[in-house]
């Protein structure tokens, strides 16, 4: 890793810290309102969805919504396992194994 990459990583970390630190100081002294706390609970699923959906449905730059798309099948199986098992680790392992099996089969 060269020095330019290290400077970029440290700069990104510093920029992230500097934008969040004042809010942590302000919110650390007071209790956050219930509506804000409830709203903040939706941020992680929204970001996760925005990262995952293109990986599942976009194939070679085009939208692929068919059963030949292995990622749709794997995501469906993973979602079912997450719903019924209520265990994130097991669901992730099932998803990884499903993708691996489908890649091997097709």
Backbone as XML, in Angstrom:
<?xml version="1.0"?>
<chain id="A" units="angstrom">
  <residue number="1" name="UNK">
    <atom name="N" x="0.859" y="-1.171" z="0.000"/>
    <atom name="CA" x="0.000" y="0.000" z="0.000"/>
    <atom name="C" x="0.908" y="1.237" z="0.000"/>
  </residue>
  <residue number="2" name="UNK">
    <atom name="N" x="0.640" y="2.127" z="-0.934"/>
    <atom name="CA" x="1.510" y="3.301" z="-1.015"/>
    <atom name="C" x="0.992" y="4.438" z="-0.131"/>
  </residue>
  <residue number="3" name="UNK">
    <atom name="N" x="1.778" y="5.470" z="-0.020"/>
    <atom name="CA" x="1.487" y="6.574" z="0.894"/>
    <atom name="C" x="0.224" y="7.336" z="0.490"/>
  </residue>
  <residue number="4" name="UNK">
    <atom name="N" x="-0.038" y="7.404" z="-0.825"/>
    <atom name="CA" x="-1.226" y="8.116" z="-1.299"/>
    <atom name="C" x="-2.505" y="7.438" z="-0.794"/>
  </residue>
  <residue number="5" name="UNK">
    <atom name="N" x="-2.531" y="6.114" z="-0.813"/>
    <atom name="CA" x="-3.699" y="5.370" z="-0.329"/>
    <atom name="C" x="-3.892" y="5.577" z="1.173"/>
  </residue>
  <residue number="6" name="UNK">
    <atom name="N" x="-2.814" y="5.578" z="1.920"/>
    <atom name="CA" x="-2.894" y="5.779" z="3.368"/>
    <atom name="C" x="-3.439" y="7.170" z="3.679"/>
  </residue>
  <residue number="7" name="UNK">
    <atom name="N" x="-2.972" y="8.174" z="2.942"/>
    <atom name="CA" x="-3.452" y="9.542" z="3.148"/>
    <atom name="C" x="-4.947" y="9.631" z="2.813"/>
  </residue>
  <residue number="8" name="UNK">
    <atom name="N" x="-5.381" y="8.969" z="1.745"/>
    <atom name="CA" x="-6.804" y="8.984" z="1.364"/>
    <atom name="C" x="-7.654" y="8.323" z="2.448"/>
  </residue>
  <residue number="9" name="UNK">
    <atom name="N" x="-7.214" y="7.181" z="2.944"/>
    <atom name="CA" x="-7.968" y="6.468" z="3.987"/>
    <atom name="C" x="-8.032" y="7.301" z="5.266"/>
  </residue>
  <residue number="10" name="UNK">
    <atom name="N" x="-6.906" y="7.852" z="5.684"/>
    <atom name="CA" x="-6.902" y="8.681" z="6.891"/>
    <atom name="C" x="-7.738" y="9.946" z="6.700"/>
  </residue>
  <residue number="11" name="UNK">
    <atom name="N" x="-7.671" y="10.544" z="5.515"/>
    <atom name="CA" x="-8.472" y="11.740" z="5.234"/>
    <atom name="C" x="-9.967" y="11.449" z="5.260"/>
  </residue>
  <residue number="12" name="UNK">
    <atom name="N" x="-10.366" y="10.308" z="4.684"/>
    <atom name="CA" x="-11.779" y="9.925" z="4.705"/>
    <atom name="C" x="-12.243" y="9.665" z="6.140"/>
  </residue>
  <residue number="13" name="UNK">
    <atom name="N" x="-11.397" y="9.002" z="6.921"/>
    <atom name="CA" x="-11.733" y="8.760" z="8.324"/>
    <atom name="C" x="-11.852" y="10.055" z="9.115"/>
  </residue>
  <residue number="14" name="UNK">
    <atom name="N" x="-10.942" y="10.965" z="8.893"/>
    <atom name="CA" x="-10.971" y="12.260" z="9.579"/>
    <atom name="C" x="-12.202" y="13.076" z="9.176"/>
  </residue>
  <residue number="15" name="UNK">
    <atom name="N" x="-12.533" y="13.073" z="7.885"/>
    <atom name="CA" x="-13.720" y="13.804" z="7.424"/>
    <atom name="C" x="-14.985" y="13.219" z="8.037"/>
  </residue>
  <residue number="16" name="UNK">
    <atom name="N" x="-15.065" y="11.901" z="8.106"/>
    <atom name="CA" x="-16.230" y="11.259" z="8.710"/>
    <atom name="C" x="-16.317" y="11.605" z="10.196"/>
  </residue>
  <residue number="17" name="UNK">
    <atom name="N" x="-15.197" y="11.546" z="10.877"/>
    <atom name="CA" x="-15.169" y="11.853" z="12.308"/>
    <atom name="C" x="-15.558" y="13.306" z="12.567"/>
  </residue>
  <residue number="18" name="UNK">
    <atom name="N" x="-15.029" y="14.219" z="11.763"/>
    <atom name="CA" x="-15.303" y="15.644" z="11.977"/>
    <atom name="C" x="-16.765" y="16.001" z="11.715"/>
  </residue>
  <residue number="19" name="UNK">
    <atom name="N" x="-17.421" y="15.292" z="10.835"/>
    <atom name="CA" x="-18.838" y="15.583" z="10.591"/>
    <atom name="C" x="-19.743" y="14.959" z="11.639"/>
  </residue>
  <residue number="20" name="UNK">
    <atom name="N" x="-19.306" y="13.921" z="12.305"/>
    <atom name="CA" x="-20.151" y="13.250" z="13.294"/>
    <atom name="C" x="-19.858" y="13.670" z="14.737"/>
  </residue>
  <residue number="21" name="UNK">
    <atom name="N" x="-18.663" y="14.103" z="15.015"/>
    <atom name="CA" x="-18.268" y="14.426" z="16.380"/>
    <atom name="C" x="-19.128" y="15.517" z="17.010"/>
  </residue>
  <residue number="22" name="UNK">
    <atom name="N" x="-19.399" y="16.643" z="16.333"/>
    <atom name="CA" x="-20.242" y="17.674" z="16.970"/>
    <atom name="C" x="-21.636" y="17.149" z="17.347"/>
  </residue>
  <residue number="23" name="UNK">
    <atom name="N" x="-22.208" y="16.312" z="16.498"/>
    <atom name="CA" x="-23.520" y="15.758" z="16.817"/>
    <atom name="C" x="-23.459" y="14.808" z="18.012"/>
  </residue>
  <residue number="24" name="UNK">
    <atom name="N" x="-22.371" y="14.077" z="18.136"/>
    <atom name="CA" x="-22.226" y="13.184" z="19.298"/>
    <atom name="C" x="-22.101" y="13.994" z="20.580"/>
  </residue>
  <residue number="25" name="UNK">
    <atom name="N" x="-21.393" y="15.103" z="20.527"/>
    <atom name="CA" x="-21.229" y="15.957" z="21.706"/>
    <atom name="C" x="-22.579" y="16.545" z="22.116"/>
  </residue>
  <residue number="26" name="UNK">
    <atom name="N" x="-23.321" y="17.058" z="21.143"/>
    <atom name="CA" x="-24.614" y="17.674" z="21.435"/>
    <atom name="C" x="-25.605" y="16.638" z="21.957"/>
  </residue>
  <residue number="27" name="UNK">
    <atom name="N" x="-25.687" y="15.503" z="21.295"/>
    <atom name="CA" x="-26.685" y="14.498" z="21.693"/>
    <atom name="C" x="-26.260" y="13.736" z="22.941"/>
  </residue>
  <residue number="28" name="UNK">
    <atom name="N" x="-24.998" y="13.779" z="23.296"/>
    <atom name="CA" x="-24.543" y="13.074" z="24.484"/>
    <atom name="C" x="-25.024" y="13.715" z="25.768"/>
  </residue>
  <residue number="29" name="UNK">
    <atom name="N" x="-25.312" y="14.995" z="25.740"/>
    <atom name="CA" x="-25.740" y="15.714" z="26.932"/>
    <atom name="C" x="-27.250" y="15.653" z="27.151"/>
  </residue>
  <residue number="30" name="UNK">
    <atom name="N" x="-27.984" y="15.366" z="26.091"/>
    <atom name="CA" x="-29.446" y="15.322" z="26.185"/>
    <atom name="C" x="-29.956" y="13.983" z="25.667"/>
  </residue>
  <residue number="31" name="UNK">
    <atom name="N" x="-31.188" y="13.732" z="26.029"/>
    <atom name="CA" x="-31.833" y="12.540" z="25.505"/>
    <atom name="C" x="-32.454" y="12.875" z="24.155"/>
  </residue>
  <residue number="32" name="UNK">
    <atom name="N" x="-32.313" y="11.972" z="23.191"/>
    <atom name="CA" x="-32.877" y="12.219" z="21.874"/>
    <atom name="C" x="-34.387" y="12.002" z="21.908"/>
  </residue>
  <residue number="33" name="UNK">
    <atom name="N" x="-35.132" y="12.785" z="21.146"/>
    <atom name="CA" x="-36.585" y="12.597" z="21.095"/>
    <atom name="C" x="-36.937" y="11.217" z="20.531"/>
  </residue>
  <residue number="34" name="UNK">
    <atom name="N" x="-38.073" y="10.698" z="20.944"/>
    <atom name="CA" x="-38.504" y="9.366" z="20.521"/>
    <atom name="C" x="-38.672" y="9.288" z="19.009"/>
  </residue>
  <residue number="35" name="UNK">
    <atom name="N" x="-39.209" y="10.340" z="18.394"/>
    <atom name="CA" x="-39.394" y="10.328" z="16.935"/>
    <atom name="C" x="-38.061" y="10.243" z="16.203"/>
  </residue>
  <residue number="36" name="UNK">
    <atom name="N" x="-37.051" y="10.955" z="16.689"/>
    <atom name="CA" x="-35.740" y="10.902" z="16.060"/>
    <atom name="C" x="-35.108" y="9.533" z="16.242"/>
  </residue>
  <residue number="37" name="UNK">
    <atom name="N" x="-35.235" y="8.962" z="17.414"/>
    <atom name="CA" x="-34.705" y="7.628" z="17.665"/>
    <atom name="C" x="-35.376" y="6.600" z="16.756"/>
  </residue>
  <residue number="38" name="UNK">
    <atom name="N" x="-36.678" y="6.714" z="16.598"/>
    <atom name="CA" x="-37.420" y="5.799" z="15.722"/>
    <atom name="C" x="-36.974" y="5.977" z="14.270"/>
  </residue>
  <residue number="39" name="UNK">
    <atom name="N" x="-36.800" y="7.236" z="13.847"/>
    <atom name="CA" x="-36.339" y="7.527" z="12.489"/>
    <atom name="C" x="-34.945" y="6.948" z="12.252"/>
  </residue>
  <residue number="40" name="UNK">
    <atom name="N" x="-34.061" y="7.101" z="13.210"/>
    <atom name="CA" x="-32.689" y="6.605" z="13.072"/>
    <atom name="C" x="-32.649" y="5.083" z="12.928"/>
  </residue>
  <residue number="41" name="UNK">
    <atom name="N" x="-33.653" y="4.404" z="13.460"/>
    <atom name="CA" x="-33.717" y="2.957" z="13.347"/>
    <atom name="C" x="-33.937" y="2.473" z="11.922"/>
  </residue>
  <residue number="42" name="UNK">
    <atom name="N" x="-34.431" y="3.354" z="11.045"/>
    <atom name="CA" x="-34.682" y="2.979" z="9.661"/>
    <atom name="C" x="-33.484" y="3.231" z="8.749"/>
  </residue>
  <residue number="43" name="UNK">
    <atom name="N" x="-32.461" y="3.910" z="9.223"/>
    <atom name="CA" x="-31.338" y="4.278" z="8.368"/>
    <atom name="C" x="-30.537" y="3.057" z="7.934"/>
  </residue>
  <residue number="44" name="UNK">
    <atom name="N" x="-30.191" y="2.176" z="8.855"/>
    <atom name="CA" x="-29.382" y="1.007" z="8.502"/>
    <atom name="C" x="-30.088" y="0.100" z="7.493"/>
  </residue>
  <residue number="45" name="UNK">
    <atom name="N" x="-31.376" y="-0.247" z="7.679"/>
    <atom name="CA" x="-32.033" y="-1.067" z="6.656"/>
    <atom name="C" x="-32.132" y="-0.365" z="5.295"/>
  </residue>
  <residue number="46" name="UNK">
    <atom name="N" x="-32.311" y="0.951" z="5.293"/>
    <atom name="CA" x="-32.401" y="1.676" z="4.026"/>
    <atom name="C" x="-31.067" y="1.656" z="3.285"/>
  </residue>
  <residue number="47" name="UNK">
    <atom name="N" x="-29.974" y="1.875" z="3.999"/>
    <atom name="CA" x="-28.649" y="1.844" z="3.375"/>
    <atom name="C" x="-28.334" y="0.433" z="2.896"/>
  </residue>
  <residue number="48" name="UNK">
    <atom name="N" x="-28.620" y="-0.568" z="3.717"/>
    <atom name="CA" x="-28.377" y="-1.959" z="3.340"/>
    <atom name="C" x="-29.167" y="-2.318" z="2.084"/>
  </residue>
  <residue number="49" name="UNK">
    <atom name="N" x="-30.425" y="-1.912" z="2.027"/>
    <atom name="CA" x="-31.255" y="-2.196" z="0.856"/>
    <atom name="C" x="-30.704" y="-1.516" z="-0.387"/>
  </residue>
  <residue number="50" name="UNK">
    <atom name="N" x="-30.252" y="-0.271" z="-0.253"/>
    <atom name="CA" x="-29.719" y="0.442" z="-1.417"/>
    <atom name="C" x="-28.423" y="-0.185" z="-1.926"/>
  </residue>
  <residue number="51" name="UNK">
    <atom name="N" x="-27.707" y="-0.889" z="-1.075"/>
    <atom name="CA" x="-26.494" y="-1.572" z="-1.515"/>
    <atom name="C" x="-26.793" y="-2.946" z="-2.112"/>
  </residue>
  <residue number="52" name="UNK">
    <atom name="N" x="-27.763" y="-3.647" z="-1.568"/>
    <atom name="CA" x="-28.044" y="-5.019" z="-1.965"/>
    <atom name="C" x="-28.896" y="-5.126" z="-3.231"/>
  </residue>
  <residue number="53" name="UNK">
    <atom name="N" x="-29.913" y="-4.285" z="-3.360"/>
    <atom name="CA" x="-30.859" y="-4.410" z="-4.481"/>
    <atom name="C" x="-30.178" y="-4.334" z="-5.844"/>
  </residue>
  <residue number="54" name="UNK">
    <atom name="N" x="-29.282" y="-3.388" z="-6.101"/>
    <atom name="CA" x="-28.614" y="-3.403" z="-7.413"/>
    <atom name="C" x="-27.785" y="-4.668" z="-7.645"/>
  </residue>
  <residue number="55" name="UNK">
    <atom name="N" x="-27.169" y="-5.192" z="-6.610"/>
    <atom name="CA" x="-26.366" y="-6.404" z="-6.769"/>
    <atom name="C" x="-27.232" y="-7.609" z="-7.127"/>
  </residue>
  <residue number="56" name="UNK">
    <atom name="N" x="-28.477" y="-7.610" z="-6.667"/>
    <atom name="CA" x="-29.377" y="-8.735" z="-6.936"/>
    <atom name="C" x="-30.025" y="-8.607" z="-8.308"/>
  </residue>
  <residue number="57" name="UNK">
    <atom name="N" x="-30.536" y="-7.440" z="-8.637"/>
    <atom name="CA" x="-31.392" y="-7.293" z="-9.811"/>
    <atom name="C" x="-30.700" y="-6.761" z="-11.061"/>
  </residue>
  <residue number="58" name="UNK">
    <atom name="N" x="-29.487" y="-6.235" z="-10.956"/>
    <atom name="CA" x="-28.808" y="-5.700" z="-12.140"/>
    <atom name="C" x="-27.678" y="-6.650" z="-12.541"/>
  </residue>
  <residue number="59" name="UNK">
    <atom name="N" x="-27.762" y="-7.104" z="-13.781"/>
    <atom name="CA" x="-26.791" y="-8.069" z="-14.301"/>
    <atom name="C" x="-26.251" y="-7.517" z="-15.619"/>
  </residue>
  <residue number="60" name="UNK">
    <atom name="N" x="-24.979" y="-7.287" z="-15.700"/>
    <atom name="CA" x="-24.306" y="-6.748" z="-16.880"/>
    <atom name="C" x="-24.933" y="-5.434" z="-17.337"/>
  </residue>
  <residue number="61" name="UNK">
    <atom name="N" x="-25.281" y="-4.579" z="-16.374"/>
    <atom name="CA" x="-25.813" y="-3.258" z="-16.669"/>
    <atom name="C" x="-27.289" y="-3.210" z="-17.015"/>
  </residue>
  <residue number="62" name="UNK">
    <atom name="N" x="-27.975" y="-4.343" z="-16.971"/>
    <atom name="CA" x="-29.403" y="-4.385" z="-17.297"/>
    <atom name="C" x="-30.168" y="-5.041" z="-16.159"/>
  </residue>
  <residue number="63" name="UNK">
    <atom name="N" x="-31.415" y="-4.642" z="-15.995"/>
    <atom name="CA" x="-32.251" y="-5.230" z="-14.954"/>
    <atom name="C" x="-32.639" y="-6.641" z="-15.374"/>
  </residue>
  <residue number="64" name="UNK">
    <atom name="N" x="-32.397" y="-7.596" z="-14.488"/>
    <atom name="CA" x="-32.698" y="-9.001" z="-14.760"/>
    <atom name="C" x="-33.618" y="-9.535" z="-13.660"/>
  </residue>
  <residue number="65" name="UNK">
    <atom name="N" x="-34.907" y="-9.581" z="-13.986"/>
    <atom name="CA" x="-35.878" y="-10.119" z="-13.033"/>
    <atom name="C" x="-36.428" y="-11.402" z="-13.630"/>
  </residue>
  <residue number="66" name="UNK">
    <atom name="N" x="-35.644" y="-12.467" z="-13.497"/>
    <atom name="CA" x="-36.067" y="-13.769" z="-14.004"/>
    <atom name="C" x="-35.530" y="-14.847" z="-13.072"/>
  </residue>
  <residue number="67" name="UNK">
    <atom name="N" x="-36.058" y="-16.041" z="-13.204"/>
    <atom name="CA" x="-35.595" y="-17.123" z="-12.349"/>
    <atom name="C" x="-34.257" y="-17.696" z="-12.803"/>
  </residue>
  <residue number="68" name="UNK">
    <atom name="N" x="-33.736" y="-17.224" z="-13.921"/>
    <atom name="CA" x="-32.377" y="-17.627" z="-14.308"/>
    <atom name="C" x="-31.336" y="-16.795" z="-13.559"/>
  </residue>
  <residue number="69" name="UNK">
    <atom name="N" x="-31.766" y="-15.721" z="-12.900"/>
    <atom name="CA" x="-30.882" y="-14.897" z="-12.082"/>
    <atom name="C" x="-30.669" y="-15.614" z="-10.742"/>
  </residue>
  <residue number="70" name="UNK">
    <atom name="N" x="-29.464" y="-16.131" z="-10.555"/>
    <atom name="CA" x="-29.147" y="-16.923" z="-9.352"/>
    <atom name="C" x="-29.285" y="-16.108" z="-8.068"/>
  </residue>
  <residue number="71" name="UNK">
    <atom name="N" x="-28.998" y="-14.819" z="-8.151"/>
    <atom name="CA" x="-29.040" y="-13.980" z="-6.958"/>
    <atom name="C" x="-30.462" y="-13.766" z="-6.451"/>
  </residue>
  <residue number="72" name="UNK">
    <atom name="N" x="-31.431" y="-13.756" z="-7.348"/>
    <atom name="CA" x="-32.823" y="-13.629" z="-6.912"/>
    <atom name="C" x="-33.239" y="-14.871" z="-6.141"/>
  </residue>
  <residue number="73" name="UNK">
    <atom name="N" x="-32.875" y="-16.034" z="-6.655"/>
    <atom name="CA" x="-33.211" y="-17.289" z="-5.970"/>
    <atom name="C" x="-32.530" y="-17.332" z="-4.606"/>
  </residue>
  <residue number="74" name="UNK">
    <atom name="N" x="-31.250" y="-16.994" z="-4.567"/>
    <atom name="CA" x="-30.503" y="-17.018" z="-3.302"/>
    <atom name="C" x="-31.048" y="-16.002" z="-2.308"/>
  </residue>
  <residue number="75" name="UNK">
    <atom name="N" x="-31.412" y="-14.814" z="-2.780"/>
    <atom name="CA" x="-31.946" y="-13.812" z="-1.856"/>
    <atom name="C" x="-33.312" y="-14.217" z="-1.326"/>
  </residue>
  <residue number="76" name="UNK">
    <atom name="N" x="-34.117" y="-14.868" z="-2.148"/>
    <atom name="CA" x="-35.420" y="-15.360" z="-1.704"/>
    <atom name="C" x="-35.250" y="-16.422" z="-0.616"/>
  </residue>
  <residue number="77" name="UNK">
    <atom name="N" x="-34.345" y="-17.370" z="-0.832"/>
    <atom name="CA" x="-34.082" y="-18.419" z="0.163"/>
    <atom name="C" x="-33.521" y="-17.807" z="1.446"/>
  </residue>
  <residue number="78" name="UNK">
    <atom name="N" x="-32.633" y="-16.837" z="1.311"/>
    <atom name="CA" x="-32.059" y="-16.178" z="2.485"/>
    <atom name="C" x="-33.114" y="-15.397" z="3.259"/>
  </residue>
  <residue number="79" name="UNK">
    <atom name="N" x="-33.986" y="-14.693" z="2.543"/>
    <atom name="CA" x="-35.051" y="-13.938" z="3.213"/>
    <atom name="C" x="-36.002" y="-14.876" z="3.956"/>
  </residue>
  <residue number="80" name="UNK">
    <atom name="N" x="-36.336" y="-15.998" z="3.346"/>
    <atom name="CA" x="-37.189" y="-16.978" z="4.029"/>
    <atom name="C" x="-36.519" y="-17.530" z="5.283"/>
  </residue>
  <residue number="81" name="UNK">
    <atom name="N" x="-35.228" y="-17.836" z="5.182"/>
    <atom name="CA" x="-34.530" y="-18.361" z="6.356"/>
    <atom name="C" x="-34.446" y="-17.305" z="7.457"/>
  </residue>
  <residue number="82" name="UNK">
    <atom name="N" x="-34.241" y="-16.051" z="7.088"/>
    <atom name="CA" x="-34.189" y="-14.982" z="8.087"/>
    <atom name="C" x="-35.541" y="-14.801" z="8.761"/>
  </residue>
  <residue number="83" name="UNK">
    <atom name="N" x="-36.615" y="-14.906" z="7.982"/>
    <atom name="CA" x="-37.954" y="-14.729" z="8.533"/>
    <atom name="C" x="-38.310" y="-15.844" z="9.511"/>
  </residue>
  <residue number="84" name="UNK">
    <atom name="N" x="-38.017" y="-17.083" z="9.132"/>
    <atom name="CA" x="-38.421" y="-18.201" z="9.967"/>
    <atom name="C" x="-37.444" y="-18.499" z="11.104"/>
  </residue>
  <residue number="85" name="UNK">
    <atom name="N" x="-36.152" y="-18.344" z="10.862"/>
    <atom name="CA" x="-35.170" y="-18.700" z="11.884"/>
    <atom name="C" x="-34.876" y="-17.564" z="12.853"/>
  </residue>
  <residue number="86" name="UNK">
    <atom name="N" x="-35.043" y="-16.320" z="12.417"/>
    <atom name="CA" x="-34.779" y="-15.143" z="13.252"/>
    <atom name="C" x="-33.343" y="-15.137" z="13.803"/>
  </residue>
  <residue number="87" name="UNK">
    <atom name="N" x="-32.409" y="-15.615" z="12.986"/>
    <atom name="CA" x="-31.007" y="-15.683" z="13.374"/>
    <atom name="C" x="-30.173" y="-15.134" z="12.218"/>
  </residue>
  <residue number="88" name="UNK">
    <atom name="N" x="-29.554" y="-13.979" z="12.414"/>
    <atom name="CA" x="-28.832" y="-13.305" z="11.348"/>
    <atom name="C" x="-27.627" y="-14.112" z="10.863"/>
  </residue>
  <residue number="89" name="UNK">
    <atom name="N" x="-26.864" y="-14.682" z="11.787"/>
    <atom name="CA" x="-25.674" y="-15.434" z="11.398"/>
    <atom name="C" x="-26.043" y="-16.641" z="10.547"/>
  </residue>
  <residue number="90" name="UNK">
    <atom name="N" x="-27.044" y="-17.388" z="10.969"/>
    <atom name="CA" x="-27.467" y="-18.570" z="10.215"/>
    <atom name="C" x="-28.004" y="-18.150" z="8.847"/>
  </residue>
  <residue number="91" name="UNK">
    <atom name="N" x="-28.731" y="-17.055" z="8.788"/>
    <atom name="CA" x="-29.270" y="-16.577" z="7.507"/>
    <atom name="C" x="-28.153" y="-16.177" z="6.548"/>
  </residue>
  <residue number="92" name="UNK">
    <atom name="N" x="-27.137" y="-15.510" z="7.055"/>
    <atom name="CA" x="-26.008" y="-15.116" z="6.205"/>
    <atom name="C" x="-25.277" y="-16.354" z="5.692"/>
  </residue>
  <residue number="93" name="UNK">
    <atom name="N" x="-25.068" y="-17.332" z="6.558"/>
    <atom name="CA" x="-24.395" y="-18.565" z="6.143"/>
    <atom name="C" x="-25.235" y="-19.297" z="5.096"/>
  </residue>
  <residue number="94" name="UNK">
    <atom name="N" x="-26.548" y="-19.362" z="5.301"/>
    <atom name="CA" x="-27.432" y="-19.992" z="4.317"/>
    <atom name="C" x="-27.358" y="-19.247" z="2.982"/>
  </residue>
  <residue number="95" name="UNK">
    <atom name="N" x="-27.344" y="-17.918" z="3.024"/>
    <atom name="CA" x="-27.239" y="-17.136" z="1.798"/>
    <atom name="C" x="-25.944" y="-17.386" z="1.059"/>
  </residue>
  <residue number="96" name="UNK">
    <atom name="N" x="-24.833" y="-17.408" z="1.778"/>
    <atom name="CA" x="-23.530" y="-17.656" z="1.153"/>
    <atom name="C" x="-23.488" y="-19.046" z="0.548"/>
  </residue>
  <residue number="97" name="UNK">
    <atom name="N" x="-23.975" y="-20.026" z="1.288"/>
    <atom name="CA" x="-23.980" y="-21.402" z="0.780"/>
    <atom name="C" x="-24.899" y="-21.541" z="-0.430"/>
  </residue>
  <residue number="98" name="UNK">
    <atom name="N" x="-26.043" y="-20.868" z="-0.407"/>
    <atom name="CA" x="-26.974" y="-20.931" z="-1.531"/>
    <atom name="C" x="-26.350" y="-20.349" z="-2.795"/>
  </residue>
  <residue number="99" name="UNK">
    <atom name="N" x="-25.698" y="-19.204" z="-2.669"/>
    <atom name="CA" x="-25.030" y="-18.611" z="-3.836"/>
    <atom name="C" x="-23.939" y="-19.546" z="-4.339"/>
  </residue>
  <residue number="100" name="UNK">
    <atom name="N" x="-23.161" y="-20.115" z="-3.431"/>
    <atom name="CA" x="-22.102" y="-21.042" z="-3.837"/>
    <atom name="C" x="-22.650" y="-22.265" z="-4.560"/>
  </residue>
  <residue number="101" name="UNK">
    <atom name="N" x="-23.708" y="-22.825" z="-4.028"/>
    <atom name="CA" x="-24.312" y="-24.013" z="-4.668"/>
    <atom name="C" x="-24.875" y="-23.644" z="-6.047"/>
  </residue>
  <residue number="102" name="UNK">
    <atom name="N" x="-25.584" y="-22.525" z="-6.127"/>
    <atom name="CA" x="-26.150" y="-22.116" z="-7.414"/>
    <atom name="C" x="-25.073" y="-21.803" z="-8.437"/>
  </residue>
  <residue number="103" name="UNK">
    <atom name="N" x="-23.976" y="-21.208" z="-8.009"/>
    <atom name="CA" x="-22.858" y="-20.933" z="-8.934"/>
    <atom name="C" x="-22.238" y="-22.247" z="-9.420"/>
  </residue>
  <residue number="104" name="UNK">
    <atom name="N" x="-22.184" y="-23.233" z="-8.557"/>
    <atom name="CA" x="-21.610" y="-24.529" z="-8.928"/>
    <atom name="C" x="-22.539" y="-25.278" z="-9.885"/>
  </residue>
  <residue number="105" name="UNK">
    <atom name="N" x="-23.847" y="-25.225" z="-9.626"/>
    <atom name="CA" x="-24.817" y="-25.959" z="-10.442"/>
    <atom name="C" x="-24.956" y="-25.343" z="-11.829"/>
  </residue>
  <residue number="106" name="UNK">
    <atom name="N" x="-25.103" y="-24.010" z="-11.892"/>
    <atom name="CA" x="-25.351" y="-23.357" z="-13.190"/>
    <atom name="C" x="-24.079" y="-22.844" z="-13.782"/>
  </residue>
</chain>
